[in-house]
Amino acid sequence: MTYASVQDLVERYGEQEILQLTDRAHAGEIDTAVAERALTDAAAEIDGYLAARYVLPLATVPTVLVRLCADLARYYLYDDHAPEQVVQRHKAAVEVLRRISTGQVALGLSDTGETAETSDGADMESGGRVWGRADSKGFI
């Protein structure tokens, strides 16, 4: 299961950058096979971390995984020539994945990979009655 698409890469990093990284035949267009291979590699790495906490494949893909997948795939596309910013984003993505796998960061999913139900409503509880007929000794 891939978490991001070639279009996600283009929207995040620009068509020119993805073209330069994928057009190995110098055809003047994005080689989707190259981009998809990087996305598949990134998804495999993400799955390795998620498998420690969630049943895969996930029923829904949280937005954070799209970003992490795109950052990892971009790093893979650069191969050995990644700029410092790309390297730092890769390290940050791996750190977030480590934290997800240990439970320090939650994806908002249940252990089965489905969106977890939340209890966002208010829960009010009384501390008991302060005054009552029995306590008033005839004044109420």
LUMDREN-392231 format. One record per residue (C-alpha): residue number from 0; x, y negated, z negated. Coordinates in steps of 0.02 Angstrom, whole numbers. Layout:
+-----+--------+--------+--------+
! num !      x !      y !      z !
+-----+--------+--------+--------+
! NUM !      X !      Y !      Z !
...
+-----+--------+--------+--------+
! end
This chain:
+-----+--------+--------+--------+
! num !      x !      y !      z !
+-----+--------+--------+--------+
!   0 !      0 !      0 !      0 !
!   1 !     72 !   -169 !     48 !
!   2 !     36 !   -317 !    -62 !
!   3 !     72 !   -453 !     66 !
!   4 !     58 !   -472 !    254 !
!   5 !    166 !   -550 !    389 !
!   6 !     44 !   -695 !    388 !
!   7 !     77 !   -719 !    202 !
!   8 !    263 !   -733 !    240 !
!   9 !    230 !   -862 !    376 !
!  10 !    115 !   -964 !    264 !
!  11 !    239 !   -963 !    119 !
!  12 !    405 !   -988 !    209 !
!  13 !    360 !  -1059 !    378 !
!  14 !    352 !   -983 !    550 !
!  15 !    526 !  -1043 !    598 !
!  16 !    612 !   -955 !    453 !
!  17 !    519 !   -791 !    478 !
!  18 !    555 !   -800 !    665 !
!  19 !    741 !   -823 !    632 !
!  20 !    743 !   -679 !    509 !
!  21 !    646 !   -553 !    614 !
!  22 !    686 !   -593 !    797 !
!  23 !    835 !   -479 !    816 !
!  24 !    804 !   -453 !   1002 !
!  25 !    800 !   -642 !   1032 !
!  26 !    628 !   -629 !   1113 !
!  27 !    571 !   -795 !   1039 !
!  28 !    433 !   -720 !    931 !
!  29 !    414 !   -644 !    759 !
!  30 !    452 !   -458 !    762 !
!  31 !    310 !   -393 !    654 !
!  32 !    388 !   -221 !    641 !
!  33 !    542 !   -294 !    555 !
!  34 !    436 !   -402 !    440 !
!  35 !    320 !   -257 !    397 !
!  36 !    468 !   -145 !    356 !
!  37 !    531 !   -275 !    232 !
!  38 !    355 !   -290 !    159 !
!  39 !    344 !   -100 !    143 !
!  40 !    512 !    -95 !     53 !
!  41 !    453 !   -233 !    -63 !
!  42 !    290 !   -142 !    -97 !
!  43 !    385 !     18 !   -137 !
!  44 !    490 !    -76 !   -265 !
!  45 !    334 !   -155 !   -341 !
!  46 !    250 !     16 !   -350 !
!  47 !    399 !     83 !   -444 !
!  48 !    372 !    -44 !   -581 !
!  49 !    182 !    -37 !   -581 !
!  50 !    176 !    153 !   -593 !
!  51 !    235 !    139 !   -773 !
!  52 !     72 !     53 !   -823 !
!  53 !    -60 !     71 !   -687 !
!  54 !   -139 !    205 !   -580 !
!  55 !    -90 !    173 !   -400 !
!  56 !   -151 !    118 !   -276 !
!  57 !   -230 !    -32 !   -361 !
!  58 !   -414 !    -64 !   -325 !
!  59 !   -381 !   -251 !   -310 !
!  60 !   -219 !   -344 !   -277 !
!  61 !   -184 !   -485 !   -400 !
!  62 !   -119 !   -645 !   -320 !
!  63 !     43 !   -635 !   -418 !
!  64 !     87 !   -473 !   -327 !
!  65 !     66 !   -558 !   -158 !
!  66 !    195 !   -688 !   -209 !
!  67 !    314 !   -560 !   -282 !
!  68 !    301 !   -451 !   -128 !
!  69 !    334 !   -599 !    -14 !
!  70 !    486 !   -653 !   -116 !
!  71 !    558 !   -478 !   -115 !
!  72 !    526 !   -454 !     72 !
!  73 !    607 !   -622 !    112 !
!  74 !    761 !   -570 !     15 !
!  75 !    769 !   -405 !    111 !
!  76 !    751 !   -497 !    277 !
!  77 !    903 !   -604 !    238 !
!  78 !   1004 !   -445 !    208 !
!  79 !   1179 !   -497 !    148 !
!  80 !   1164 !   -682 !    192 !
!  81 !   1029 !   -742 !     73 !
!  82 !   1042 !   -922 !     13 !
!  83 !   1053 !   -952 !   -175 !
!  84 !    869 !  -1003 !   -188 !
!  85 !    813 !   -839 !   -107 !
!  86 !    927 !   -740 !   -223 !
!  87 !    859 !   -830 !   -375 !
!  88 !    678 !   -799 !   -322 !
!  89 !    720 !   -614 !   -298 !
!  90 !    796 !   -604 !   -472 !
!  91 !    644 !   -692 !   -545 !
!  92 !    525 !   -574 !   -455 !
!  93 !    618 !   -421 !   -521 !
!  94 !    614 !   -493 !   -697 !
!  95 !    425 !   -520 !   -686 !
!  96 !    405 !   -341 !   -624 !
!  97 !    508 !   -277 !   -771 !
!  98 !    399 !   -374 !   -891 !
!  99 !    241 !   -306 !   -807 !
! 100 !    306 !   -128 !   -823 !
! 101 !    340 !   -149 !  -1010 !
! 102 !    173 !   -234 !  -1042 !
! 103 !    243 !   -406 !  -1085 !
! 104 !    149 !   -478 !   -935 !
! 105 !    -26 !   -420 !   -892 !
! 106 !   -101 !   -417 !   -719 !
! 107 !   -279 !   -428 !   -783 !
! 108 !   -312 !   -250 !   -729 !
! 109 !   -363 !    -96 !   -826 !
! 110 !   -247 !     54 !   -834 !
! 111 !   -340 !    127 !   -685 !
! 112 !   -298 !    -25 !   -578 !
! 113 !   -471 !   -102 !   -579 !
! 114 !   -508 !   -280 !   -634 !
! 115 !   -522 !   -276 !   -823 !
! 116 !   -678 !   -342 !   -905 !
! 117 !   -651 !   -494 !  -1011 !
! 118 !   -742 !   -555 !  -1163 !
! 119 !   -735 !   -740 !  -1126 !
! 120 !   -895 !   -778 !  -1220 !
! 121 !   -902 !   -854 !  -1392 !
! 122 !   -923 !   -737 !  -1539 !
! 123 !  -1006 !   -822 !  -1688 !
! 124 !  -1019 !   -746 !  -1858 !
! 125 !  -1104 !   -817 !  -2012 !
! 126 !  -1015 !   -831 !  -2177 !
! 127 !  -1178 !   -796 !  -2268 !
! 128 !  -1313 !   -906 !  -2342 !
! 129 !  -1267 !  -1047 !  -2457 !
! 130 !  -1444 !  -1088 !  -2515 !
! 131 !  -1594 !   -978 !  -2528 !
! 132 !  -1757 !   -968 !  -2629 !
! 133 !  -1681 !   -847 !  -2753 !
! 134 !  -1534 !   -963 !  -2783 !
! 135 !  -1633 !  -1126 !  -2796 !
! 136 !  -1718 !  -1086 !  -2963 !
! 137 !  -1881 !  -1165 !  -2908 !
! 138 !  -1817 !  -1325 !  -2826 !
! 139 !  -1859 !  -1269 !  -2649 !
+-----+--------+--------+--------+
! end
